[in-house]
Amino acid sequence: VRVVGSSAAATAALGDFEPDVRLMDLGLPDENGYDAARRLRALAPRDRVPPVVALSGFGQAADIERSRQEGFAEH
């Protein structure tokens, strides 16, 4: 398990850490979680793209639907 506090730190961790799943806050301090997850997926090896689970206080039906549309495995 590795905990980071920003999307920049998550990107930096890619060099030496390959998680089985990513838990992503949608309200990050330096970027929204949708953009961060999209970028992390693009940087992952094609044969190993871990699922991303959205953690958020945004829980309306529209928020959950957006997470699905953005490629999150769960909200």
LUMROMI-132921 format. One record per residue (C-alpha): x, y, z; residue number from 1. Coordinates in steps of 0.5 Angstrom, whole numbers, plus 500, padded with zeros to 3 digits. Example, Ala and Ser with C-alpha at 12.3 -4.5 7.8 and 13.67 -1.06 7.14 Angstrom:
residues 2
@px = 525	py = 491	pz = 516	resi = 1
@px = 527	py = 498	pz = 514	resi = 2
end
This chain:
residues 75
@px = 500	py = 500	pz = 500	resi = 1
@px = 502	py = 507	pz = 498	resi = 2
@px = 499	py = 513	pz = 500	resi = 3
@px = 500	py = 520	pz = 497	resi = 4
@px = 497	py = 527	pz = 497	resi = 5
@px = 497	py = 529	pz = 490	resi = 6
@px = 496	py = 527	pz = 483	resi = 7
@px = 504	py = 530	pz = 482	resi = 8
@px = 506	py = 525	pz = 488	resi = 9
@px = 502	py = 519	pz = 485	resi = 10
@px = 505	py = 520	pz = 478	resi = 11
@px = 512	py = 520	pz = 481	resi = 12
@px = 510	py = 514	pz = 485	resi = 13
@px = 509	py = 510	pz = 478	resi = 14
@px = 517	py = 509	pz = 477	resi = 15
@px = 517	py = 504	pz = 483	resi = 16
@px = 510	py = 502	pz = 485	resi = 17
@px = 505	py = 498	pz = 481	resi = 18
@px = 499	py = 498	pz = 485	resi = 19
@px = 493	py = 492	pz = 484	resi = 20
@px = 488	py = 498	pz = 485	resi = 21
@px = 488	py = 505	pz = 486	resi = 22
@px = 483	py = 509	pz = 490	resi = 23
@px = 483	py = 516	pz = 488	resi = 24
@px = 480	py = 522	pz = 491	resi = 25
@px = 476	py = 526	pz = 486	resi = 26
@px = 478	py = 533	pz = 490	resi = 27
@px = 485	py = 533	pz = 490	resi = 28
@px = 489	py = 539	pz = 491	resi = 29
@px = 493	py = 540	pz = 485	resi = 30
@px = 488	py = 537	pz = 480	resi = 31
@px = 481	py = 533	pz = 480	resi = 32
@px = 481	py = 526	pz = 480	resi = 33
@px = 478	py = 525	pz = 473	resi = 34
@px = 484	py = 528	pz = 470	resi = 35
@px = 489	py = 525	pz = 475	resi = 36
@px = 486	py = 518	pz = 473	resi = 37
@px = 486	py = 519	pz = 466	resi = 38
@px = 493	py = 521	pz = 466	resi = 39
@px = 495	py = 515	pz = 470	resi = 40
@px = 492	py = 510	pz = 466	resi = 41
@px = 495	py = 513	pz = 460	resi = 42
@px = 502	py = 512	pz = 463	resi = 43
@px = 501	py = 505	pz = 466	resi = 44
@px = 503	py = 499	pz = 462	resi = 45
@px = 498	py = 497	pz = 457	resi = 46
@px = 498	py = 490	pz = 460	resi = 47
@px = 497	py = 492	pz = 467	resi = 48
@px = 492	py = 498	pz = 468	resi = 49
@px = 490	py = 497	pz = 475	resi = 50
@px = 482	py = 499	pz = 476	resi = 51
@px = 481	py = 506	pz = 479	resi = 52
@px = 476	py = 507	pz = 485	resi = 53
@px = 473	py = 514	pz = 486	resi = 54
@px = 473	py = 516	pz = 493	resi = 55
@px = 469	py = 522	pz = 494	resi = 56
@px = 464	py = 526	pz = 498	resi = 57
@px = 460	py = 527	pz = 491	resi = 58
@px = 455	py = 522	pz = 491	resi = 59
@px = 449	py = 524	pz = 487	resi = 60
@px = 447	py = 520	pz = 481	resi = 61
@px = 450	py = 524	pz = 476	resi = 62
@px = 457	py = 524	pz = 480	resi = 63
@px = 457	py = 516	pz = 480	resi = 64
@px = 455	py = 516	pz = 473	resi = 65
@px = 461	py = 521	pz = 471	resi = 66
@px = 465	py = 516	pz = 475	resi = 67
@px = 463	py = 511	pz = 470	resi = 68
@px = 464	py = 515	pz = 464	resi = 69
@px = 471	py = 517	pz = 466	resi = 70
@px = 473	py = 509	pz = 467	resi = 71
@px = 472	py = 508	pz = 474	resi = 72
@px = 471	py = 501	pz = 476	resi = 73
@px = 467	py = 503	pz = 483	resi = 74
@px = 465	py = 510	pz = 486	resi = 75
end
